[in-house]
């Protein structure tokens, strides 16, 4: 029993040692020596906001993918536009067979052409011309060869009178394709506008992050200046040395704030470079300055612009038009299938296929014609299509009504948010100015011995917060302008961007 307990203790000790050894992390990506900076040093690239927008439109992956999709959309429309164009097929064959002492060969060509008219008429024309050769052999002697040619011409016309008749039904696929093309253009416009909005927002964040570094460094300078003032007061015997700790702590905290601001700036730089599809080591520097002017927006004008330009609203209108076409087709499919059929055929034969074609005018002409009627009985699936199309149209109309209310609500919110953003910016700017004046007065009082170190540090914190608030409200106002452009569907007009749509 004692031996068993000793073995257990030894095993537990070994297991504990193993666990302790495994808890020490060893990271494979850690390199010995001096840490390598995340950004490779190099020349800086000044970049303005318009340059960032147009550079992103040339290289952004989402925009490039949207334009590639437009190539496919263009070809799909081309296929749909050929609905009423003649379409032909050429079928050729060459056959050789041997049966006993007989060898047979046959060549045949059969071109056919089919045409669909906007009335639903189907016209088919075919020409089947062939040449057959037969050779008989026996006892090593070659017999006489026989040639036979044939040529057949056929023409047929099929005209529906009820189901599938009329331009409303026959042209439905073409009209659907044209509506789809309009929708695809709006999708491209939406993709480009969203990309512009993302780039502008990223650039604003980039500017904000760079300005945050400047604000943090200014706060650090003020903290160090306070520390210097405290040291001078201590040497003059007007302040206790223990109070210097608070000023030193403030300076350290501001150094930490500078590091955090620099980290945020690098993150904003990487996000912007990703949207512009540039090398992530590129050291871009914003060239624009953060300024803003009040913009007056008329609500009724904004509403009209939104209903004229918003891609989602216009896309829903297209969906309603497509649903109406689908309902017309579904109602037509419930009709009886009454069709008039007419055809003519000419057959000729001769020594060769060419001779057979030459004799076609003198051959007998076969004419045929008639009426076909097909009546569906007890087939609820046909009515189901109409019910589905009717419900689909009603749902599209409801969605359009909901979207109309949504657009108007968003426009009102956007206009109100823009006005509120400007008021917040003006108030924050005034608050920052007052905080600067208060800190300046309190600093003079501290040097005169009429204030405390704690009060000056508190006013420094208030100024730092007021500066950040002013910067944040300025960026929020600029972003509100960008958001309002997107709500109104006027982003491309604002930036004077014309879509280079090859399909268009």
Secondary structure in CASP SS format (residue, H / E / C, confidence):
PFRMAT SS
TARGET T0000
AUTHOR 0000-0000-0000
METHOD secondary structure of the structure
MODEL  1
X C 1.00
X H 1.00
X H 1.00
X H 1.00
X H 1.00
X H 1.00
X H 1.00
X H 1.00
X H 1.00
X H 1.00
X H 1.00
X H 1.00
X H 1.00
X H 1.00
X H 1.00
X H 1.00
X H 1.00
X H 1.00
X H 1.00
X H 1.00
X H 1.00
X H 1.00
X C 1.00
X C 1.00
X C 1.00
X C 1.00
X C 1.00
X C 1.00
X C 1.00
X C 1.00
X C 1.00
X C 1.00
X C 1.00
X C 1.00
X C 1.00
X C 1.00
X C 1.00
X C 1.00
X C 1.00
X C 1.00
X C 1.00
X C 1.00
X C 1.00
X E 1.00
X E 1.00
X E 1.00
X E 1.00
X C 1.00
X H 1.00
X H 1.00
X H 1.00
X H 1.00
X H 1.00
X H 1.00
X H 1.00
X H 1.00
X H 1.00
X H 1.00
X H 1.00
X C 1.00
X H 1.00
X H 1.00
X H 1.00
X H 1.00
X H 1.00
X H 1.00
X H 1.00
X H 1.00
X H 1.00
X H 1.00
X H 1.00
X H 1.00
X H 1.00
X H 1.00
X H 1.00
X H 1.00
X H 1.00
X H 1.00
X H 1.00
X H 1.00
X H 1.00
X H 1.00
X H 1.00
X H 1.00
X C 1.00
X C 1.00
X E 1.00
X E 1.00
X E 1.00
X E 1.00
X E 1.00
X E 1.00
X E 1.00
X E 1.00
X E 1.00
X E 1.00
X E 1.00
X E 1.00
X E 1.00
X C 1.00
X C 1.00
X E 1.00
X E 1.00
X E 1.00
X E 1.00
X E 1.00
X E 1.00
X E 1.00
X E 1.00
X E 1.00
X E 1.00
X E 1.00
X E 1.00
X E 1.00
X E 1.00
X E 1.00
X C 1.00
X C 1.00
X C 1.00
X C 1.00
X C 1.00
X E 1.00
X E 1.00
X E 1.00
X E 1.00
X E 1.00
X E 1.00
X E 1.00
X E 1.00
X E 1.00
X E 1.00
X E 1.00
X E 1.00
X E 1.00
X E 1.00
X E 1.00
X E 1.00
X E 1.00
X C 1.00
X C 1.00
X E 1.00
X E 1.00
X E 1.00
X E 1.00
X E 1.00
X E 1.00
X E 1.00
X E 1.00
X E 1.00
X E 1.00
X E 1.00
X E 1.00
X E 1.00
X E 1.00
X E 1.00
X E 1.00
X E 1.00
X E 1.00
X E 1.00
X E 1.00
X C 1.00
X C 1.00
X C 1.00
X C 1.00
X C 1.00
X C 1.00
X H 1.00
X H 1.00
X H 1.00
X H 1.00
X C 1.00
X H 1.00
X H 1.00
X H 1.00
X H 1.00
X H 1.00
X H 1.00
X H 1.00
X H 1.00
X H 1.00
X H 1.00
X H 1.00
X H 1.00
X H 1.00
X H 1.00
X H 1.00
X H 1.00
X H 1.00
X H 1.00
X H 1.00
X H 1.00
X H 1.00
X H 1.00
X H 1.00
X H 1.00
X H 1.00
X H 1.00
X H 1.00
X H 1.00
X H 1.00
X H 1.00
X H 1.00
X H 1.00
X H 1.00
X H 1.00
X H 1.00
X H 1.00
X H 1.00
X H 1.00
X H 1.00
X H 1.00
X H 1.00
X H 1.00
X H 1.00
X H 1.00
X H 1.00
X H 1.00
X H 1.00
X H 1.00
X H 1.00
X H 1.00
X H 1.00
X H 1.00
X H 1.00
X H 1.00
X H 1.00
X H 1.00
X H 1.00
X H 1.00
X H 1.00
X H 1.00
X H 1.00
X H 1.00
X H 1.00
X H 1.00
X C 1.00
X C 1.00
X C 1.00
X C 1.00
X C 1.00
X H 1.00
X H 1.00
X H 1.00
X H 1.00
X H 1.00
X H 1.00
X H 1.00
X H 1.00
X H 1.00
X H 1.00
X H 1.00
X H 1.00
X H 1.00
X H 1.00
X H 1.00
X H 1.00
X H 1.00
X H 1.00
X H 1.00
X H 1.00
X H 1.00
X H 1.00
X H 1.00
X H 1.00
X H 1.00
X H 1.00
X H 1.00
X H 1.00
X H 1.00
X H 1.00
X H 1.00
X H 1.00
X H 1.00
X H 1.00
X H 1.00
X H 1.00
X C 1.00
X C 1.00
X C 1.00
X C 1.00
X C 1.00
X C 1.00
X E 1.00
X E 1.00
X E 1.00
X E 1.00
X C 1.00
X C 1.00
X C 1.00
X C 1.00
X C 1.00
X C 1.00
X C 1.00
X C 1.00
X C 1.00
X C 1.00
X C 1.00
X C 1.00
X H 1.00
X H 1.00
X H 1.00
X H 1.00
X H 1.00
X H 1.00
X H 1.00
X H 1.00
X H 1.00
X H 1.00
X H 1.00
X C 1.00
X H 1.00
X H 1.00
X H 1.00
X H 1.00
X H 1.00
X H 1.00
X H 1.00
X H 1.00
X H 1.00
X H 1.00
X H 1.00
X H 1.00
X H 1.00
X H 1.00
X H 1.00
X H 1.00
X H 1.00
X H 1.00
X H 1.00
X H 1.00
X H 1.00
X H 1.00
X H 1.00
X C 1.00
X C 1.00
X C 1.00
X E 1.00
X E 1.00
X E 1.00
X E 1.00
X E 1.00
X E 1.00
X E 1.00
X E 1.00
X E 1.00
X E 1.00
X E 1.00
X E 1.00
X E 1.00
X E 1.00
X C 1.00
X C 1.00
X H 1.00
X H 1.00
X H 1.00
X H 1.00
X H 1.00
X H 1.00
X C 1.00
X H 1.00
X H 1.00
X H 1.00
X C 1.00
X C 1.00
X E 1.00
X E 1.00
X E 1.00
X E 1.00
X E 1.00
X E 1.00
X E 1.00
X E 1.00
X E 1.00
X E 1.00
X C 1.00
X C 1.00
X C 1.00
X C 1.00
X C 1.00
X H 1.00
X H 1.00
X H 1.00
X H 1.00
X H 1.00
X H 1.00
X H 1.00
X H 1.00
X H 1.00
X H 1.00
X H 1.00
X H 1.00
X H 1.00
X H 1.00
X H 1.00
X H 1.00
X H 1.00
X H 1.00
X H 1.00
X H 1.00
X H 1.00
X H 1.00
X H 1.00
X H 1.00
X H 1.00
X H 1.00
X H 1.00
X H 1.00
X H 1.00
X H 1.00
X H 1.00
X H 1.00
X H 1.00
X H 1.00
X H 1.00
X H 1.00
X H 1.00
X H 1.00
X H 1.00
X H 1.00
X H 1.00
X H 1.00
X H 1.00
X H 1.00
X H 1.00
X H 1.00
X H 1.00
X H 1.00
X H 1.00
X H 1.00
X H 1.00
X H 1.00
X H 1.00
X H 1.00
X H 1.00
X H 1.00
X H 1.00
X H 1.00
X H 1.00
X H 1.00
X H 1.00
X H 1.00
X H 1.00
X H 1.00
X H 1.00
X H 1.00
X H 1.00
X H 1.00
X C 1.00
X C 1.00
X C 1.00
X C 1.00
X C 1.00
X H 1.00
X H 1.00
X H 1.00
X H 1.00
X H 1.00
X H 1.00
X H 1.00
X H 1.00
X H 1.00
X H 1.00
X H 1.00
X H 1.00
X H 1.00
X H 1.00
X H 1.00
X H 1.00
X H 1.00
X H 1.00
X H 1.00
X H 1.00
X H 1.00
X H 1.00
X H 1.00
X H 1.00
X H 1.00
X H 1.00
X H 1.00
X H 1.00
X H 1.00
X H 1.00
X H 1.00
X H 1.00
X H 1.00
X H 1.00
X H 1.00
X H 1.00
X C 1.00
X C 1.00
X H 1.00
X H 1.00
X H 1.00
X H 1.00
X C 1.00
X C 1.00
X C 1.00
X C 1.00
X C 1.00
X C 1.00
X C 1.00
X C 1.00
X C 1.00
X C 1.00
END
